[in-house]
Amino acid sequence: MQFRAWLTIVNLAAFVVAILVLELLPAYAPIAFYGLVGWMIVSLVLLYRPGAGRPVPTAGTGPNATVSPDAPLASTSAPAHASAFGFCIYCAAPIEPGTARCPSCKHVLPHLA
């Protein structure tokens, strides 16, 4: 299971525990409230730390892979052109691959590294 899914489950459990403490043990209500607020801050830090829950990219794997994992990576000597997508990245107008400037919005299409 992914990190974000586990964190969501723990957040829901913390919320349920805080609600139960507020209802069943009103003397501990301030501790439950501030504990829940503190946990929410910690969970946001965990959730938005660099690399949290993002898979490590590997060549030739994943649901959209079109090459076998054993195949060599494509040559990066010539950068790909943004028009290789088949549409303008600025206005979404259909364009031919290799076009340097969008005929619709006149934006110069960048080279992708």
Backbone torsions as a table, in degrees:
resi	resn	phi	psi	omega
1	MET	NA	146.1	-177.4
2	GLN	-73.9	158.9	-179.5
3	PHE	-59.7	-42.4	-178.1
4	ARG	-65.3	-34.8	178.2
5	ALA	-67.1	-43.9	177.4
6	TRP	-62.3	-42.5	-179.9
7	LEU	-63.7	-36.8	177.0
8	THR	-64.7	-42.6	178.6
9	ILE	-63.6	-43.0	178.8
10	VAL	-65.5	-38.9	178.0
11	ASN	-62.8	-43.2	178.3
12	LEU	-64.7	-40.5	178.2
13	ALA	-63.8	-41.5	178.6
14	ALA	-63.8	-38.7	178.6
15	PHE	-65.4	-43.7	179.2
16	VAL	-64.1	-42.7	178.5
17	VAL	-62.3	-42.6	-179.9
18	ALA	-63.6	-41.2	178.4
19	ILE	-63.5	-43.6	179.2
20	LEU	-62.8	-41.8	178.4
21	VAL	-65.0	-41.2	179.2
22	LEU	-62.8	-35.9	-178.1
23	GLU	-83.1	-42.8	-172.5
24	LEU	-91.5	-29.6	-177.8
25	LEU	-129.2	74.1	-175.4
26	PRO	-61.6	-20.6	178.5
27	ALA	-67.2	-25.6	-179.6
28	TYR	-100.1	14.4	-177.4
29	ALA	-58.1	-46.1	179.5
30	PRO	-62.3	-38.5	179.3
31	ILE	-65.3	-42.5	179.6
32	ALA	-64.9	-42.1	-178.8
33	PHE	-64.3	-51.5	-178.0
34	TYR	-70.0	-30.2	174.6
35	GLY	-65.2	-41.3	178.2
36	LEU	-66.1	-42.7	177.6
37	VAL	-62.4	-43.2	178.2
38	GLY	-62.1	-43.8	178.9
39	TRP	-63.8	-38.9	179.3
40	MET	-62.7	-37.8	176.7
41	ILE	-65.5	-44.3	178.7
42	VAL	-62.5	-42.0	-178.5
43	SER	-67.4	-34.5	175.8
44	LEU	-65.9	-39.7	177.1
45	VAL	-63.9	-43.0	178.3
46	LEU	-64.9	-39.1	-176.9
47	LEU	-69.6	-38.6	-174.3
48	TYR	-104.7	15.8	174.2
49	ARG	-71.8	154.9	-178.2
50	PRO	-60.2	129.2	176.9
51	GLY	83.8	4.2	-176.9
52	ALA	-70.4	119.5	174.1
53	GLY	71.8	8.4	178.9
54	ARG	-98.9	131.8	-179.8
55	PRO	-70.5	151.3	177.1
56	VAL	-78.6	123.0	-178.2
57	PRO	-68.6	137.0	175.0
58	THR	-128.8	148.6	-176.8
59	ALA	-73.1	132.0	173.0
60	GLY	77.6	14.8	178.8
61	THR	-123.9	164.3	178.5
62	GLY	112.3	170.5	-175.4
63	PRO	-69.4	-22.3	-176.9
64	ASN	-106.3	15.6	-177.9
65	ALA	-70.6	135.4	179.4
66	THR	-113.8	-5.0	178.2
67	VAL	-118.3	158.2	178.9
68	SER	-74.9	154.7	-180.0
69	PRO	-63.2	-22.2	-179.1
70	ASP	-86.1	-11.2	-178.5
71	ALA	-71.3	143.4	177.9
72	PRO	-67.8	153.1	178.3
73	LEU	-68.7	152.5	-179.6
74	ALA	-65.3	151.7	178.8
75	SER	-66.3	135.1	-180.0
76	THR	-105.6	20.2	-178.7
77	SER	-69.3	-35.3	178.0
78	ALA	-111.0	119.7	-179.1
79	PRO	-67.7	145.2	178.3
80	ALA	-72.8	149.2	178.8
81	HIS	-93.5	145.5	-179.1
82	ALA	-61.8	-23.1	179.8
83	SER	-75.3	-4.8	176.6
84	ALA	-65.0	-16.3	177.6
85	PHE	-70.7	-24.0	-178.7
86	GLY	93.3	1.7	176.7
87	PHE	-149.6	158.5	179.2
88	CYS	-74.0	131.7	-179.4
89	ILE	-75.9	-8.3	179.8
90	TYR	-98.4	-41.1	-176.0
91	CYS	-123.5	-2.7	178.2
92	ALA	67.7	17.9	176.2
93	ALA	-73.3	140.8	178.5
94	PRO	-68.1	134.9	179.0
95	ILE	-138.5	160.3	177.9
96	GLU	-79.2	144.0	176.0
97	PRO	-59.6	137.8	-179.3
98	GLY	94.4	-4.0	179.8
99	THR	-70.7	132.1	-177.5
100	ALA	-87.0	-27.4	-177.7
101	ARG	-135.8	135.9	-179.9
102	CYS	-69.1	127.2	179.6
103	PRO	-71.8	-17.6	-177.6
104	SER	-87.2	-54.4	-175.1
105	CYS	-104.7	-4.8	175.9
106	LYS	68.8	13.8	175.5
107	HIS	-73.0	142.2	172.1
108	VAL	-78.8	127.4	-177.8
109	LEU	-84.2	130.5	-175.5
110	PRO	-76.4	160.5	171.1
111	HIS	-87.4	136.2	179.3
112	LEU	-94.4	134.9	-179.3
113	ALA	-79.4	NA	NA
